[in-house]
Amino acid sequence: MAGPCPDDFAAMADELGFSCADVQPLVNVRNPLGLENWTLPVVEALLVSLAIAAAVHAVRRWRAGDVTPSALWLGSVVYLLVMEPPVYFPAQFGIADHLKTAFVHNVFTVEFMFDRMPLYILCLYPAMAVLSYESVRSLGVFRRRGVLIGAVCVGFVHHCFYEIFDQLGPQLRWWAWNPDEKNIAAVIGSAPVSSVFMFATVGPAALTYLVRTLVTDRPARGGLGVLGGVVLSGVLTTVVVLIAGIPGIVAGMIGGDPDTTAQTVVMMALVAVFAAVALSVLPTEWRRNRSAGAGPGEGGHSEDDTARPYAVAAAVAYCVVFAVLWASELPGLLSGSVDERLAANVPYTLACFVLVIVFTAAVATGGRVDAPREPAVESETV
C-alpha cells in the first residue's frame, strides 16, 4: 500500500531505490539478499546482535541488583519512539512549516512505520547506550566522580562510537540526508553538526543522567515504579536534546540563512567540552585502577564481573565490522570519486576510531568490577 509520501521524501526514496507505493503501515520484511548492497545486511546483523547482547547483559545486571543497564536499554527505545516519528512525518505532526523531511532511511530486512524506521536503527539506540555506559562504569567513574561527570563521559564515548557509523552511512546508501533542509545544512563530512552534537553526544549523556537520577538512585521500587522512571527518562531526554540544540540553531540564524559556520563553531565547541571532561577523567581513573591492581575477584569486588567482558567483546565486534565496512569505502574516498555531499570526514572518523580502541583497551586492562551495593559517591542501589 502507499504511505505518507511528500515530494522531498519521494525524491530521496527514489534516489535510494525504493518507493512510497510499496510499504506496510506496521512491519515490512524483505529478503536480506535483495537489499541495495551487501553492507546493509551486515550493519543490520551487527547492530541487532549488539542490541541482543546488551539486553542479555542488562538482565544479568538486574539479577545482580543493578537495574541501570535495563533502564537504559528500555529508556533509549522510549527516546527513539518520541524523537524520531515527528522527523519521519513532519506534516502529520504539524511541524512541516519548520522542518522538511530531514533524511530518509534505505529499506532493510525489517522495517516499521511505512518503511521509515529500520529495525537496525531501533537496535542502534539501546546497543550503543548500554555499551557506552558500561564502558565508563567499569572504570569506576560513577562511583568516584558522581552522576553528572559520569554521564558526560558516557556522552563522549558514545560520540566516538556513533561517528564511526554516522560518517559512513550516506556513502553506503544506508540513508540519505536532505540537502535542502536548512536545519541540517552545517555538516562535518557527511554528518550534520546537529547530529554530531545533539544525537551522538547530548542524547546518551542526558539519558544516562536521567536514568541514574530517576531510576537507579531511587529507593527500592516495584516494577511499575521502574517503568515509570524509564518512560519519563526517555521523554525528558528528548526535551533536553531539543533544548541543547537551541544555541547552535540561534547562532545559525544570526549571520545568514543559515550561517553554517556559526552553527558549527557553537555546537562543536560544546562537543569539545564533553571531550575535555572525558579525556581528563577516563585516563585518570584507568591509572588509578591500574595502581590499585583492580581485577576480577580482587579487593572485594567479586559479586559481578559481567561489565568488563561484555563491553570489551561488544566494542571489539563493533570495531572489527566497521573496519571492514570502512575498508570497502576508503579507495573511493581517497581517490575523490565519492560524491562530495556523501563523503565522510576521514580524519575525524579516524580520531574517533582510535579513541574507541583506546577506550576499549582501557576497559580491558583497567576496568573494575562495580558491586551493585558498593559504597559510592552515587549509590548503585536500586
Buried (B, 14 or more C-beta within 10 A) or exposed (E): EEBBBBEBBBBBBEEBEBBBEEBBEEEBEBEBEEBBEEBBBBBBBBBBBBBEBBBEBBEBBBEBBBBBBBBBBBBBBBBBBBBBBBBBBBBEEEEEEEBBBBBBBBBBBBBBBBBBBBBBBBBBBBBBBBBBBBBBBBBBBBBBBBBBBBBBBBBBBBBBBBBBBBBBBBBBBBBBBBEEBBBBBBBBBBBBBBBBBBBBBBBBBBBBBBBBBBBBBBEEBEEEBBBBBBBBBBBBBBEBBEEBBEBBBEBBEEEEEBBBEBBBBBBBEBBEEBBEBBBEBBBBBBEBBEEEEBBEEEEEBEBBBBBBBBBBBBBEBBBEBBEEBBEBBEEBBEEEEBEEEBBBBBEBBBEBBEBBBBBBEBBBEBBBBBBBBBEBBBBBBB
